[in-house]
Amino acid sequence: MVPVEKVRGGILVARALVAQGVDRVFTLSGGFINPILEGLMLENIRIVNAPHEQIAGHLADGWARVTRNAAVCLVGPEGFGNAVPAMLEAYGQHSPIVFITGSSTLKRRGQGGFKEVDHVRIAEGLTKYSVLVTDGARIDHFIQKAFEIALGGTPGPVHVSIPTDLLYSSYEIKPPREERPFHVVAADPPIAWPDAKAVRELVELVSTARKPVLVAGNGVWWGRAENELAALADSLDIPLLVVPYHQALFGNVACRSYCGLADVHQYPPAEHALQNADLIVAIGCRLDNMLNFGNPPFVPATARLVSINASSDAVADNFAADLNILGHPRAVLSELRLHIKPSGSHPRAAWVKQNRDKRSNWVAQLRRLTESESSSAPMHPLVVALTVLEALGKDDYLVIDGGDTHYWAEMALNIAEFEGKHLSGVFHPGPYSLLGCGVAFGTAIKMRHPDHRVVVLSGDGAFLSSGLSIETAFHERLPITIVVDNNRGLGSIAQQQRRVWQSGRSSGTEFRDIPFDGLVRGLGGYGESVSDSRGLLKALSKALVSDVPACVNVSSKSVISPLVEALTDRRAKASIE
């Protein structure tokens, strides 16, 4: 009689991850998840140990974004609360992270078991799927379903909670499997193909529109459809905008029709494009607050509004659209390119020229500002961002983290892209503006692309949120470079206070002048403080060849961005409505 193999539930978890093609797991090691850690070791899955569960979640998020595939974050019950902010960030940016949490024993559930927390209910509002495993023999089924949901339709984080008694218990492995599926393997997510009638209507709208505008979001990125989108926009002469806080679509993808953010504050020419459009096609994004829910004045009442999304729930959210299409962005774009042929002399040439001229004038205006500020110390935040971009090339990655730092950097990226600058990729926090993701994102990107240079441009407040996550970069020998835009406080918050409060003052927003470069040097890295653009370029050149994690601490001044200026007016008005 052949002996029946028996293994612990934790090893079943590891084998289920192997079946999904997982080669590394991001975690903070803990006793409740030791059976899983043992399984990962036995199955040769790399364990990336972080100093904090939130950082483990951000590392997994960065890995998911740079690979555009599912990533795994593993935490114990005591660390679940620390991982919640990472869930929030992943949820906002639709990152397909599979959060696996060890939980209190199933046997004593509801009786106040050791470290008992209802993980499932807490995670429900921040994930696409949150479930408690109740049968250890079905662990692989739960994990397989979690991966399929994370990657299907519009991607997003999921959560699987596995009680500790199931992880430590042993289960018989009976080859071959007695239930379907007999072989559990990773599968490509299904793609929703658009309805033929909807495609015909969309083709007619795009073909006859004289002043159309494309507005793209995360769905295009996760659907790997940015090349198709760029080709369509360029061939049909359609200005293209990207929703703020959504993944930057065009790093090294050339797209002459791309104009910048669909935001009239960070990119004022967007107002001309949107207000004069007769057709707005929103693809891969929700009609949420970023797009004024599809309503005037952001989307004029005179324009037809089309919304395209890969999942039915997103379609339901976008009910304000005149035409609402369920379809994967790549499939819809493929249909449009198939049925609409560009002509030699397109009647939209004048429309495209108007938008290019508006963009050119805007860039020239900001360049005049930076020229007047180029030799000032402390540095203007726009000069900081442009100087960092000057030091980077097409094979490099940029990560942005912070409040004012993020806003000014977005404007700098638009200027640099217009002037021909291309990068391998740009990454930043999503719609919830969660501070402190940047160093973890940069570490994950460098882990994925060790031969590429990675620079994190971070505000001082963002770096204080989780800057010690740089220890993971040291431990993994990943020489990333961090530029701290140090204005010695929470600049955007202080600016709002001064504009909204009757006293015209600010309070509770100041930091000491912290020598962040000294902190990184103390950990074993390279560090330098600078106060002008020439010094920043020199320090960056040294940092990028130092072969250790590096920090350039830049003395900058707090300057209110156009976005914060507009937000304070909006919040003051909203408070009395």
VEXDREN-2710 file (C-alpha; in Angstrom, 1 decimal):
% VEXDREN-2710
k/r/px/py/pz
1/MET/0.0/0.0/0.0
2/VAL/1.4/3.4/-1.1
3/PRO/1.6/5.7/1.9
4/VAL/-0.5/8.8/1.7
5/GLU/1.5/12.1/1.8
6/LYS/0.4/14.5/4.6
7/VAL/1.4/18.1/4.7
8/ARG/0.6/21.1/6.8
9/GLY/-1.9/23.7/5.6
10/GLY/0.9/26.3/5.3
11/ILE/2.6/24.1/2.8
12/LEU/-0.6/23.8/0.9
13/VAL/-0.7/27.6/0.7
14/ALA/2.9/27.6/-0.8
15/ARG/2.0/25.0/-3.3
16/ALA/-1.1/26.9/-4.4
17/LEU/1.1/30.0/-4.9
18/VAL/3.5/27.9/-7.0
19/ALA/0.6/26.9/-9.2
20/GLN/-0.2/30.5/-9.8
21/GLY/3.4/31.3/-10.9
22/VAL/4.4/33.2/-7.8
23/ASP/8.2/33.4/-7.2
24/ARG/8.3/35.8/-4.2
25/VAL/6.2/36.9/-1.3
26/PHE/6.4/40.2/0.6
27/THR/5.9/39.9/4.3
28/LEU/6.9/40.7/7.9
29/SER/7.7/37.3/9.4
30/GLY/5.4/36.3/12.3
31/GLY/4.6/33.3/14.4
32/PHE/1.0/32.9/13.2
33/ILE/2.2/32.5/9.6
34/ASN/5.3/30.3/10.3
35/PRO/3.6/27.3/8.6
36/ILE/3.3/29.3/5.4
37/LEU/6.9/30.6/5.7
38/GLU/8.0/27.0/6.0
39/GLY/6.1/26.1/2.9
40/LEU/7.6/29.1/1.0
41/MET/11.1/28.0/2.0
42/LEU/10.4/24.4/0.9
43/GLU/8.9/25.4/-2.4
44/ASN/11.8/27.8/-3.1
45/ILE/9.6/30.9/-3.2
46/ARG/11.6/33.9/-2.3
47/ILE/10.6/35.6/1.0
48/VAL/11.1/39.4/1.0
49/ASN/11.0/40.4/4.6
50/ALA/10.0/44.1/5.3
51/PRO/10.4/46.1/8.5
52/HIS/6.6/46.7/8.7
53/GLU/3.4/45.2/7.3
54/GLN/2.4/48.4/5.6
55/ILE/5.8/48.4/3.8
56/ALA/5.3/44.7/2.8
57/GLY/2.0/45.8/1.2
58/HIS/3.6/48.7/-0.6
59/LEU/6.4/46.5/-1.8
60/ALA/3.8/44.0/-3.2
61/ASP/2.0/46.9/-4.8
62/GLY/5.1/48.2/-6.4
63/TRP/5.8/44.7/-7.7
64/ALA/2.3/44.4/-9.1
65/ARG/2.5/47.7/-10.9
66/VAL/6.0/47.1/-12.4
67/THR/5.1/43.6/-13.6
68/ARG/1.4/44.3/-14.3
69/ASN/0.6/41.0/-12.6
70/ALA/-0.6/39.7/-9.3
71/ALA/1.7/40.0/-6.2
72/VAL/1.4/38.5/-2.8
73/CYS/1.5/40.2/0.6
74/LEU/1.5/37.8/3.7
75/VAL/0.8/39.1/7.2
76/GLY/-0.2/37.7/10.6
77/PRO/-3.2/38.7/12.7
78/GLU/-1.3/41.1/14.8
79/GLY/0.0/42.9/11.7
80/PHE/-3.3/43.0/9.8
81/GLY/-4.1/46.6/11.0
82/ASN/-0.7/47.8/9.7
83/ALA/-1.5/46.3/6.3
84/VAL/-4.8/48.2/5.9
85/PRO/-3.2/51.4/4.5
86/ALA/-1.5/49.3/1.8
87/MET/-4.9/47.7/1.0
88/LEU/-6.3/51.2/0.6
89/GLU/-3.6/52.3/-1.8
90/ALA/-3.9/49.2/-3.8
91/TYR/-7.6/49.5/-4.0
92/GLY/-7.4/53.1/-5.3
93/GLN/-4.9/52.2/-8.0
94/HIS/-6.5/48.8/-8.9
95/SER/-3.3/46.8/-8.0
96/PRO/-3.9/43.1/-8.1
97/ILE/-2.4/42.1/-4.7
98/VAL/-3.4/38.9/-3.0
99/PHE/-3.3/39.7/0.7
100/ILE/-3.0/36.4/2.7
101/THR/-3.5/36.8/6.4
102/GLY/-3.1/34.3/9.2
103/SER/-6.0/34.6/11.6
104/SER/-7.2/33.4/15.0
105/THR/-8.2/29.8/15.2
106/LEU/-11.4/28.7/13.5
107/LYS/-12.2/26.4/16.5
108/ARG/-12.6/29.4/18.9
109/ARG/-13.9/31.9/16.4
110/GLY/-16.2/34.4/18.0
111/GLN/-15.1/33.6/21.6
112/GLY/-12.2/36.1/21.8
113/GLY/-9.5/33.8/20.6
114/PHE/-5.8/34.7/20.7
115/LYS/-5.4/37.9/18.6
116/GLU/-8.8/37.5/17.2
117/VAL/-9.8/40.2/14.7
118/ASP/-12.5/40.0/12.0
119/HIS/-10.1/40.4/9.1
120/VAL/-12.7/39.6/6.5
121/ARG/-15.2/42.3/7.5
122/ILE/-12.4/45.0/7.8
123/ALA/-11.0/44.1/4.4
124/GLU/-14.4/43.9/2.5
125/GLY/-14.5/47.6/1.8
126/LEU/-11.0/47.8/0.5
127/THR/-10.8/44.7/-1.7
128/LYS/-12.7/43.1/-4.6
129/TYR/-13.0/39.8/-2.6
130/SER/-12.5/39.0/1.1
131/VAL/-13.0/35.5/2.4
132/LEU/-12.3/33.3/5.4
133/VAL/-11.0/29.8/4.6
134/THR/-13.1/27.2/6.5
135/ASP/-11.7/24.0/5.1
136/GLY/-7.9/23.4/5.0
137/ALA/-8.3/20.8/2.3
138/ARG/-9.7/23.5/0.0
139/ILE/-6.9/26.1/0.5
140/ASP/-5.8/25.8/-3.1
141/HIS/-9.4/26.4/-4.3
142/PHE/-9.7/29.6/-2.3
143/ILE/-6.3/30.9/-3.5
144/GLN/-7.0/30.0/-7.1
145/LYS/-10.3/32.0/-6.9
146/ALA/-8.6/34.9/-5.3
147/PHE/-6.0/35.2/-8.1
148/GLU/-8.8/35.0/-10.8
149/ILE/-10.8/37.8/-9.1
150/ALA/-7.7/39.9/-8.5
151/LEU/-6.8/39.9/-12.2
152/GLY/-10.2/39.6/-13.8
153/GLY/-12.2/42.6/-15.3
154/THR/-10.8/45.7/-13.6
155/PRO/-8.0/44.4/-11.5
156/GLY/-7.7/45.0/-7.7
157/PRO/-6.6/43.7/-4.4
158/VAL/-8.2/40.6/-2.8
159/HIS/-7.9/39.1/0.7
160/VAL/-7.8/35.5/2.0
161/SER/-7.8/34.9/5.7
162/ILE/-6.6/31.5/6.9
163/PRO/-7.1/30.5/10.5
164/THR/-4.0/29.3/12.3
165/ASP/-5.3/25.9/13.3
166/LEU/-5.8/25.2/9.6
167/LEU/-2.3/26.3/8.8
168/TYR/-0.8/24.0/11.4
169/SER/-3.1/21.0/10.7
170/SER/-2.0/18.2/8.4
171/TYR/-3.9/17.1/5.3
172/GLU/-3.7/14.1/3.1
173/ILE/-2.6/14.7/-0.5
174/LYS/-4.2/12.1/-2.7
175/PRO/-2.8/12.0/-6.2
176/PRO/-4.5/12.3/-8.6
177/ARG/-7.0/14.9/-7.4
178/GLU/-10.5/13.6/-7.1
179/GLU/-12.4/16.8/-7.9
180/ARG/-12.1/19.3/-10.7
181/PRO/-9.9/21.1/-11.5
182/PHE/-7.6/18.1/-11.5
183/HIS/-4.7/20.4/-12.3
184/VAL/-4.6/23.9/-10.8
185/VAL/-2.6/26.2/-13.0
186/ALA/-2.4/30.0/-13.5
187/ALA/-4.7/31.1/-16.3
188/ASP/-4.9/34.4/-18.3
189/PRO/-7.9/36.4/-17.2
190/PRO/-10.8/36.4/-19.6
191/ILE/-11.3/39.5/-21.7
192/ALA/-14.7/41.1/-22.1
193/TRP/-15.4/41.8/-25.8
194/PRO/-17.6/44.7/-26.6
195/ASP/-21.2/44.3/-27.9
196/ALA/-21.2/44.6/-31.7
197/LYS/-24.1/47.2/-31.7
198/ALA/-22.2/49.3/-29.1
199/VAL/-19.1/49.2/-31.3
200/ARG/-21.0/50.4/-34.4
201/GLU/-22.4/53.3/-32.4
202/LEU/-19.0/54.2/-31.0
203/VAL/-17.4/54.0/-34.5
204/GLU/-20.1/56.4/-35.8
205/LEU/-19.5/58.8/-33.0
206/VAL/-15.7/58.9/-33.3
207/SER/-15.9/59.0/-37.2
208/THR/-18.2/62.0/-37.2
209/ALA/-16.9/64.0/-34.2
210/ARG/-15.1/67.2/-35.2
211/LYS/-13.5/67.8/-31.8
212/PRO/-13.2/64.5/-29.9
213/VAL/-11.1/64.0/-26.7
214/LEU/-9.8/60.8/-25.2
215/VAL/-9.6/60.5/-21.4
216/ALA/-7.7/57.4/-20.2
217/GLY/-7.3/55.8/-16.8
218/ASN/-5.9/52.8/-15.0
219/GLY/-7.9/50.3/-17.0
220/VAL/-5.7/51.1/-20.0
221/TRP/-2.5/50.5/-18.0
222/TRP/-3.6/47.2/-16.4
223/GLY/-5.0/46.1/-19.8
224/ARG/-1.6/46.7/-21.4
225/ALA/-3.4/48.8/-24.0
226/GLU/-1.3/52.0/-23.9
227/ASN/0.4/51.3/-27.3
228/GLU/-3.0/50.7/-29.0
229/LEU/-4.4/53.9/-27.4
230/ALA/-1.4/56.0/-28.5
231/ALA/-1.6/54.5/-32.1
232/LEU/-5.4/55.3/-32.3
233/ALA/-5.0/58.8/-30.9
234/ASP/-2.2/59.7/-33.3
235/SER/-3.7/58.1/-36.4
236/LEU/-7.1/59.8/-35.8
237/ASP/-5.8/63.2/-34.5
238/ILE/-7.5/63.0/-31.1
239/PRO/-6.1/64.8/-28.1
240/LEU/-5.5/62.5/-25.2
241/LEU/-5.6/63.2/-21.5
242/VAL/-4.9/61.0/-18.5
243/VAL/-7.0/61.0/-15.3
244/PRO/-5.0/62.5/-12.3
245/TYR/-3.5/60.0/-9.9
246/HIS/-4.1/57.1/-12.4
247/GLN/-1.0/55.3/-13.6
248/ALA/1.2/57.3/-15.9
249/LEU/0.6/55.7/-19.3
250/PHE/3.4/57.0/-21.4
251/GLY/6.9/56.5/-20.2
252/ASN/8.8/55.3/-23.2
253/VAL/5.7/55.1/-25.5
254/ALA/5.8/57.9/-28.0
255/CYS/2.4/59.6/-28.4
256/ARG/2.3/63.0/-30.1
257/SER/-1.4/63.4/-29.2
258/TYR/-0.8/63.1/-25.5
259/CYS/-1.3/66.4/-23.7
260/GLY/-1.2/65.7/-20.0
261/LEU/-3.6/65.3/-17.1
262/ALA/-7.3/65.8/-17.4
263/ASP/-7.1/68.4/-14.7
264/VAL/-7.7/72.1/-15.4
265/HIS/-5.4/73.1/-12.5
266/GLN/-2.3/71.1/-13.0
267/TYR/-2.8/71.4/-16.8
268/PRO/-4.9/74.5/-17.6
269/PRO/-5.0/73.7/-21.4
270/ALA/-7.2/70.7/-20.5
271/GLU/-10.0/73.2/-20.0
272/HIS/-9.9/74.2/-23.6
273/ALA/-9.9/70.6/-24.8
274/LEU/-12.8/69.5/-22.6
275/GLN/-15.0/72.6/-22.9
276/ASN/-14.8/72.7/-26.7
277/ALA/-15.1/68.9/-27.3
278/ASP/-18.2/67.5/-29.0
279/LEU/-17.3/64.0/-28.0
280/ILE/-15.4/62.7/-24.9
281/VAL/-14.4/59.1/-24.7
282/ALA/-13.4/58.0/-21.2
283/ILE/-11.7/54.6/-21.3
284/GLY/-10.5/52.5/-18.3
285/CYS/-11.7/54.9/-15.6
286/ARG/-14.7/55.7/-13.5
287/LEU/-16.8/58.9/-13.8
288/ASP/-15.9/59.8/-10.2
289/ASN/-14.9/63.0/-8.5
290/MET/-11.8/63.3/-10.7
291/LEU/-14.1/63.7/-13.7
292/ASN/-16.8/65.6/-11.9
293/PHE/-18.9/62.4/-12.2
294/GLY/-19.3/63.1/-15.9
295/ASN/-21.2/66.4/-15.2
296/PRO/-20.8/70.0/-16.4
297/PRO/-18.8/72.1/-16.3
298/PHE/-16.0/69.6/-16.5
299/VAL/-17.8/67.6/-19.2
300/PRO/-20.0/70.1/-21.1
301/ALA/-23.7/69.2/-21.6
302/THR/-23.3/69.8/-25.3
303/ALA/-20.7/66.9/-25.7
304/ARG/-21.5/63.3/-26.1
305/LEU/-19.9/61.2/-23.3
306/VAL/-18.8/57.6/-23.9
307/SER/-17.5/55.4/-21.1
308/ILE/-15.6/52.1/-21.7
309/ASN/-14.7/49.7/-18.9
310/ALA/-13.7/46.0/-18.6
311/SER/-15.9/45.1/-15.7
312/SER/-19.7/45.3/-15.2
313/ASP/-19.4/47.0/-11.8
314/ALA/-17.4/49.9/-13.4
315/VAL/-20.0/50.1/-16.1
316/ALA/-22.7/50.4/-13.5
317/ASP/-20.8/53.2/-11.8
318/ASN/-20.6/55.2/-15.1
319/PHE/-24.3/55.4/-15.6
320/ALA/-24.0/59.1/-16.5
321/ALA/-22.4/58.3/-19.9
322/ASP/-24.5/58.6/-23.0
323/LEU/-23.0/55.4/-24.3
324/ASN/-21.7/52.9/-21.7
325/ILE/-19.7/50.0/-23.1
326/LEU/-18.6/46.8/-21.3
327/GLY/-15.3/45.8/-23.0
328/HIS/-11.6/45.3/-22.3
329/PRO/-9.8/48.5/-23.4
330/ARG/-7.5/46.5/-25.7
331/ALA/-10.5/44.8/-27.4
332/VAL/-12.4/48.1/-27.9
333/LEU/-9.4/49.9/-29.3
334/SER/-8.7/47.0/-31.6
335/GLU/-12.3/47.3/-32.9
336/LEU/-12.0/51.0/-33.4
337/ARG/-8.7/50.7/-35.4
338/LEU/-10.3/48.0/-37.5
339/HIS/-13.3/50.0/-38.5
340/ILE/-12.0/53.6/-38.7
341/LYS/-9.3/54.2/-41.3
342/PRO/-7.3/57.5/-41.0
343/SER/-7.4/59.8/-44.0
344/GLY/-4.5/61.7/-45.4
345/SER/-5.9/65.1/-44.6
346/HIS/-8.0/64.8/-41.6
347/PRO/-10.6/67.5/-40.9
348/ARG/-9.5/67.4/-37.2
349/ALA/-6.0/68.8/-38.0
350/ALA/-7.0/72.3/-36.9
351/TRP/-8.4/70.9/-33.6
352/VAL/-5.2/69.1/-32.8
353/LYS/-3.2/72.2/-33.7
354/GLN/-5.2/74.3/-31.3
355/ASN/-4.5/71.9/-28.4
356/ARG/-0.8/71.6/-29.3
357/ASP/-0.5/75.4/-29.4
358/LYS/-2.2/75.7/-26.0
359/ARG/0.2/73.2/-24.6
360/SER/3.2/74.9/-26.1
361/ASN/2.2/78.3/-24.6
362/TRP/1.7/76.7/-21.2
363/VAL/5.1/75.0/-21.3
364/ALA/6.7/78.3/-22.3
365/GLN/5.0/80.1/-19.4
366/LEU/6.3/77.6/-16.9
367/ARG/9.8/77.7/-18.4
368/ARG/9.9/81.4/-17.9
369/LEU/9.0/80.8/-14.2
370/THR/11.7/78.2/-13.8
371/GLU/14.3/80.4/-15.5
372/SER/13.6/83.2/-13.0
373/GLU/13.9/80.7/-10.2
374/SER/16.8/78.6/-11.5
375/SER/19.4/80.2/-9.2
376/SER/17.3/80.7/-6.2
377/ALA/18.0/78.9/-2.9
378/PRO/16.0/77.3/-1.3
379/MET/14.8/75.8/-4.6
380/HIS/11.4/76.1/-6.2
381/PRO/9.7/72.6/-6.2
382/LEU/9.1/72.8/-9.9
383/VAL/12.8/73.4/-10.4
384/VAL/13.6/70.5/-8.2
385/ALA/11.4/68.1/-10.3
386/LEU/12.8/69.4/-13.6
387/THR/16.4/69.1/-12.4
388/VAL/15.7/65.5/-11.4
389/LEU/14.2/64.8/-14.8
390/GLU/17.2/66.4/-16.5
391/ALA/19.4/63.8/-14.8
392/LEU/17.3/60.8/-16.0
393/GLY/17.2/59.0/-19.3
394/LYS/15.0/56.7/-21.3
395/ASP/16.1/53.6/-19.4
396/ASP/15.4/55.1/-15.9
397/TYR/12.4/54.9/-13.6
398/LEU/10.9/57.8/-11.6
399/VAL/8.8/57.4/-8.5
400/ILE/6.9/60.4/-7.0
401/ASP/5.6/60.6/-3.4
402/GLY/4.2/63.5/-1.5
403/GLY/1.6/66.3/-1.6
404/ASP/3.1/69.4/-3.2
405/THR/6.0/67.4/-4.5
406/HIS/3.6/65.2/-6.4
407/TYR/1.6/68.1/-7.9
408/TRP/4.7/70.1/-9.1
409/ALA/6.3/66.9/-10.4
410/GLU/3.3/66.1/-12.5
411/MET/3.6/69.5/-14.1
412/ALA/7.4/69.0/-14.6
413/LEU/6.7/65.6/-16.3
414/ASN/4.3/67.3/-18.7
415/ILE/6.9/69.9/-19.6
416/ALA/9.7/67.3/-20.0
417/GLU/7.5/65.0/-22.1
418/PHE/6.5/67.9/-24.4
419/GLU/10.2/68.6/-24.8
420/GLY/11.0/65.0/-25.8
421/LYS/12.0/63.4/-22.5
422/HIS/11.1/59.7/-22.1
423/LEU/11.5/57.4/-19.2
424/SER/11.0/53.7/-18.8
425/GLY/8.2/54.3/-16.3
426/VAL/6.7/56.7/-13.8
427/PHE/5.0/55.5/-10.6
428/HIS/3.2/57.4/-7.8
429/PRO/0.4/57.0/-5.2
430/GLY/-3.2/56.6/-6.4
431/PRO/-6.4/58.6/-5.8
432/TYR/-6.2/58.3/-2.0
433/SER/-2.9/60.3/-2.0
434/LEU/-1.4/58.0/0.6
435/LEU/2.0/59.3/1.7
436/GLY/4.9/57.0/2.2
437/CYS/4.6/54.6/-0.7
438/GLY/7.5/55.9/-2.7
439/VAL/10.6/54.2/-1.2
440/ALA/8.8/50.8/-1.2
441/PHE/7.7/51.3/-4.8
442/GLY/11.3/52.3/-5.9
443/THR/12.7/49.2/-4.1
444/ALA/10.2/46.9/-5.8
445/ILE/11.0/48.4/-9.2
446/LYS/14.8/48.1/-8.7
447/MET/14.2/44.5/-7.6
448/ARG/12.4/43.8/-10.9
449/HIS/14.9/45.8/-13.0
450/PRO/18.3/45.7/-11.3
451/ASP/20.1/47.1/-14.3
452/HIS/18.0/50.3/-14.5
453/ARG/18.4/53.4/-12.4
454/VAL/15.5/54.2/-10.1
455/VAL/15.0/57.6/-8.5
456/VAL/12.3/58.4/-5.9
457/LEU/11.3/62.0/-5.7
458/SER/9.7/62.4/-2.2
459/GLY/8.4/65.2/-0.1
460/ASP/9.8/65.4/3.4
461/GLY/6.4/64.5/4.9
462/ALA/6.1/61.5/2.7
463/PHE/9.7/60.3/3.6
464/LEU/8.9/60.7/7.3
465/SER/5.8/58.5/6.8
466/SER/7.9/55.4/6.0
467/GLY/11.3/56.4/4.9
468/LEU/12.9/53.6/7.0
469/SER/11.5/51.2/4.5
470/ILE/14.8/52.0/2.7
471/GLU/16.2/49.2/5.0
472/THR/14.7/46.7/2.6
473/ALA/16.7/48.3/-0.2
474/PHE/19.9/47.9/1.9
475/HIS/19.1/44.4/2.9
476/GLU/18.3/43.3/-0.7
477/ARG/21.4/45.3/-2.0
478/LEU/19.2/47.5/-4.3
479/PRO/20.9/50.9/-4.9
480/ILE/17.9/53.2/-5.4
481/THR/18.3/57.0/-5.1
482/ILE/15.9/59.2/-3.1
483/VAL/15.6/62.9/-3.6
484/VAL/13.9/64.5/-0.7
485/ASP/12.1/67.8/-1.6
486/ASN/12.5/69.2/1.9
487/ASN/10.5/72.3/2.6
488/ARG/10.5/71.5/6.3
489/GLY/6.8/70.8/6.8
490/LEU/3.5/69.7/5.3
491/GLY/3.5/72.4/2.7
492/SER/0.1/71.8/1.0
493/ILE/-1.7/71.6/4.3
494/ALA/-0.1/74.8/5.6
495/GLN/-1.0/76.6/2.4
496/GLN/-4.6/75.5/2.7
497/GLN/-4.8/76.6/6.3
498/ARG/-3.5/80.1/5.4
499/ARG/-6.0/80.5/2.7
500/VAL/-9.0/79.1/4.6
501/TRP/-8.5/80.3/8.2
502/GLN/-9.5/83.8/9.0
503/SER/-6.2/84.4/10.8
504/GLY/-4.2/83.7/7.6
505/ARG/-1.8/81.6/9.7
506/SER/-0.9/77.9/9.8
507/SER/-0.4/75.6/12.7
508/GLY/0.8/72.0/13.3
509/THR/2.4/71.6/9.9
510/GLU/6.1/72.4/10.6
511/PHE/9.0/70.0/10.8
512/ARG/12.6/70.5/11.9
513/ASP/15.2/70.9/9.2
514/ILE/15.9/67.2/9.2
515/PRO/19.2/66.0/7.6
516/PHE/17.7/63.0/5.7
517/ASP/21.0/62.5/3.9
518/GLY/22.7/61.9/7.3
519/LEU/20.1/59.3/8.2
520/VAL/20.8/57.3/5.0
521/ARG/24.6/57.7/5.5
522/GLY/24.2/56.3/9.0
523/LEU/22.5/53.2/7.6
524/GLY/25.4/52.7/5.2
525/GLY/24.4/54.6/2.2
526/TYR/25.4/57.7/0.3
527/GLY/24.0/61.1/1.3
528/GLU/24.4/64.7/0.4
529/SER/22.5/68.0/1.1
530/VAL/22.1/70.7/-1.6
531/SER/20.2/73.9/-2.0
532/ASP/20.5/74.8/-5.7
533/SER/20.0/73.1/-9.1
534/ARG/23.7/72.9/-9.9
535/GLY/24.4/71.2/-6.6
536/LEU/21.4/68.9/-7.2
537/LEU/22.7/67.7/-10.6
538/LYS/26.2/67.1/-9.2
539/ALA/24.9/65.2/-6.1
540/LEU/22.5/63.1/-8.3
541/SER/25.4/62.1/-10.6
542/LYS/27.4/60.8/-7.6
543/ALA/24.4/59.1/-6.0
544/LEU/23.4/57.3/-9.2
545/VAL/26.9/55.7/-9.4
546/SER/27.4/55.1/-5.7
547/ASP/26.1/51.4/-5.9
548/VAL/24.4/51.8/-2.5
549/PRO/21.0/53.3/-1.5
550/ALA/21.4/57.1/-1.6
551/CYS/19.7/60.2/-0.5
552/VAL/20.0/63.8/-1.8
553/ASN/18.4/66.2/0.7
554/VAL/17.2/69.3/-1.2
555/SER/16.4/72.5/0.6
556/SER/13.3/73.7/-1.1
557/LYS/10.7/76.4/-0.4
558/SER/6.9/75.9/0.0
559/VAL/5.1/77.2/-3.0
560/ILE/1.4/76.8/-3.4
561/SER/0.5/74.7/-6.5
562/PRO/-2.4/75.6/-8.8
563/LEU/-4.1/72.4/-7.6
564/VAL/-3.9/73.3/-3.9
565/GLU/-5.0/76.8/-4.7
566/ALA/-8.1/75.5/-6.4
567/LEU/-8.8/72.8/-3.7
568/THR/-8.9/75.4/-0.9
569/ASP/-11.4/77.4/-2.8
570/ARG/-13.5/74.3/-3.4
571/ARG/-13.3/73.2/0.3
572/ALA/-14.1/76.6/1.7
573/LYS/-17.2/76.7/-0.6
574/ALA/-18.2/73.1/0.2
575/SER/-18.1/73.7/3.9
576/ILE/-21.0/76.2/3.8
577/GLU/-23.1/74.5/1.2
END
